Every structure is written in structure tokens, then in C-alpha cells.
Amino acid sequence: MKLFQTLIAASFVMMGSQMAFADQPAVEQYNYSSHLDIAKVIHQDAAPSVCGVAPVQMTYLDHQGQEHIMQYNVMGNGCADS
């Protein structure tokens, strides 16, 4: 019985977390043919401290006021010149 109650509680927690993200736009993957309509950048991840290519995200508004999240690759800034 206790296991059943735990499973029910966990399912409600998972449903709540999904509902919290329901109003967030889906992450779009950038490619060279992507048409970008960027009116205002809301947030942009900094380049990570890795030596290599890494994914980052940018959140922006288009000219209609719709929010988008774009994921794209950047070169990290963790490579040391030797």
C-alpha cells in the first residue's frame, strides 16, 4: 500500500513539473537554412570553458512577440595557447 501511495505521489509531481514547462516554447535546433526573426534577445548562454564545440541556447522574441529558444553550437573558450 505504501508503494502505491509513493507511486501516485510521484506521478503528481511529474505531472506538475510537465505543466510548469508547458508554456515554454520548444527548443529549436539552429542550422544554416534557419530563418531567424530576432527582434530582441532575452538571454544568451556564455561560451562554456571547454576545449571544443559545445551547445548553447539563446532565448529571443520575434517581431510578433513570440518567444523562441534556439540551440546552436559554439567553440568553447577553454583551449589554452601553448
C-alpha positions as CSV (number, residue, x, y, z in Angstrom):
1,M,0.0,0.0,0.0
2,K,2.8,2.4,0.9
3,L,4.5,1.7,-2.5
4,F,1.2,2.5,-4.3
5,Q,0.9,5.8,-2.4
6,T,4.5,6.7,-3.3
7,L,3.9,6.0,-7.0
8,I,0.8,8.1,-7.0
9,A,2.6,11.0,-5.3
10,A,5.5,10.7,-7.8
11,S,3.1,10.8,-10.7
12,F,1.5,14.0,-9.5
13,V,4.9,15.6,-9.0
14,M,5.9,14.6,-12.6
15,M,2.6,16.0,-14.0
16,G,3.2,19.2,-12.1
17,S,6.7,19.6,-13.5
18,Q,5.4,19.0,-17.0
19,M,2.7,21.5,-16.6
20,A,5.2,24.1,-15.3
21,F,7.1,23.8,-18.6
22,A,4.0,23.6,-20.8
23,D,4.1,27.3,-21.5
24,Q,7.7,27.3,-22.5
25,P,8.5,27.1,-26.3
26,A,10.1,24.0,-27.7
27,V,13.9,24.3,-28.2
28,E,14.6,24.8,-31.9
29,Q,17.9,23.5,-33.4
30,Y,19.7,26.0,-35.5
31,N,21.0,25.1,-38.9
32,Y,22.3,27.2,-41.8
33,S,19.0,27.3,-43.5
34,S,17.1,28.6,-40.4
35,H,15.2,31.8,-41.0
36,L,15.8,33.9,-37.9
37,D,13.4,36.7,-37.0
38,I,15.1,38.2,-33.9
39,A,13.6,41.4,-32.5
40,K,15.0,41.2,-29.0
41,V,17.4,38.8,-27.3
42,I,16.2,37.9,-23.8
43,H,19.0,35.6,-22.7
44,Q,22.1,34.1,-24.3
45,D,24.3,31.4,-22.7
46,A,28.0,32.2,-22.4
47,A,30.5,30.1,-24.2
48,P,31.5,27.2,-21.8
49,S,35.0,26.6,-20.5
50,V,35.7,23.6,-22.7
51,C,38.2,23.0,-25.5
52,G,35.9,22.0,-28.3
53,V,32.5,22.6,-29.7
54,A,29.6,22.8,-27.2
55,P,25.9,23.6,-27.5
56,V,24.5,26.8,-26.1
57,Q,21.0,28.4,-26.1
58,M,19.6,31.8,-26.9
59,T,16.1,32.9,-25.9
60,Y,14.6,35.7,-28.0
61,L,11.4,37.4,-29.1
62,D,10.4,37.6,-32.8
63,H,8.7,40.6,-34.3
64,Q,5.3,39.3,-33.4
65,G,6.3,39.0,-29.8
66,Q,6.6,35.2,-29.8
67,E,9.3,33.7,-27.6
68,H,11.7,31.2,-29.1
69,I,14.6,29.2,-27.8
70,M,17.3,28.4,-30.3
71,Q,20.1,25.9,-29.6
72,Y,23.3,26.2,-31.6
73,N,27.0,25.2,-31.3
74,V,29.9,27.4,-30.4
75,M,33.6,26.9,-29.8
76,G,34.3,26.8,-26.1
77,N,36.8,29.2,-24.6
78,G,38.8,26.6,-22.6
79,C,41.6,26.0,-25.1
80,A,44.9,27.3,-23.9
81,D,47.5,28.6,-26.4
82,S,50.7,26.6,-25.9
